[in-house]
């Protein structure tokens, strides 16, 4: 697993990995599971290690290893 500095890095990596068409539905699933919007995270969440951990765990649970 890659070390990410923030949610914007996770979002761009995920989007480049799965493509635009799949990124939308995945980001909705992440939002429902974690409360973090990958398309536009709140400023307080962008570099929050707890939010980052929740997102990476949710993605891993869904089968997306970044």
C-alpha positions as CSV (number, residue, x, y, z in Angstrom):
1,X,0.0,0.0,0.0
2,X,1.3,3.4,-0.9
3,X,1.8,6.1,1.7
4,X,-0.6,9.0,1.0
5,X,-0.2,12.6,2.3
6,X,-3.9,13.4,2.0
7,X,-7.3,12.6,0.5
8,X,-6.7,14.5,-2.7
9,X,-3.8,12.1,-3.5
10,X,-6.0,9.1,-2.7
11,X,-8.8,10.5,-5.0
12,X,-6.5,11.2,-7.9
13,X,-4.8,7.8,-7.6
14,X,-8.1,6.0,-7.4
15,X,-9.5,8.0,-10.3
16,X,-6.5,7.2,-12.5
17,X,-6.7,3.6,-11.5
18,X,-10.4,2.9,-12.1
19,X,-11.3,5.7,-14.6
20,X,-13.9,8.5,-14.4
21,X,-17.0,6.3,-15.0
22,X,-16.2,4.0,-12.0
23,X,-14.7,6.7,-9.7
24,X,-18.1,8.3,-9.1
25,X,-19.9,5.3,-7.8
26,X,-16.9,4.3,-5.7
27,X,-16.7,7.7,-4.1
28,X,-20.4,7.5,-3.2
29,X,-19.8,4.2,-1.5
30,X,-16.8,5.7,0.4
31,X,-19.0,8.6,1.4
32,X,-21.7,6.4,2.7
33,X,-19.2,4.2,4.7
34,X,-16.9,6.9,6.1
35,X,-18.6,10.3,5.8
36,X,-15.7,11.5,3.6
37,X,-16.5,12.9,0.1
38,X,-13.5,12.0,-2.2
39,X,-14.7,14.4,-4.9
40,X,-14.7,17.4,-2.5
41,X,-13.5,16.6,1.0
42,X,-14.1,19.1,3.7
43,X,-11.0,21.2,4.5
44,X,-10.6,19.7,7.9
45,X,-10.6,16.2,6.4
46,X,-8.1,16.7,3.6
47,X,-5.0,15.8,5.6
48,X,-6.7,14.3,8.6
49,X,-4.9,10.9,9.3
50,X,-8.1,9.4,10.8
51,X,-10.2,10.3,7.8
52,X,-7.4,9.0,5.5
53,X,-7.3,5.8,7.4
54,X,-11.1,5.3,7.2
55,X,-11.1,5.9,3.5
56,X,-8.1,3.6,2.8
57,X,-9.7,0.8,4.9
58,X,-13.1,1.2,3.2
59,X,-11.4,1.0,-0.2
60,X,-9.5,-2.0,0.8
61,X,-12.7,-3.7,2.1
62,X,-14.2,-3.0,-1.3
63,X,-11.3,-4.6,-3.1
64,X,-9.3,-1.5,-4.1
65,X,-5.7,-1.7,-3.0
66,X,-3.9,1.5,-3.8
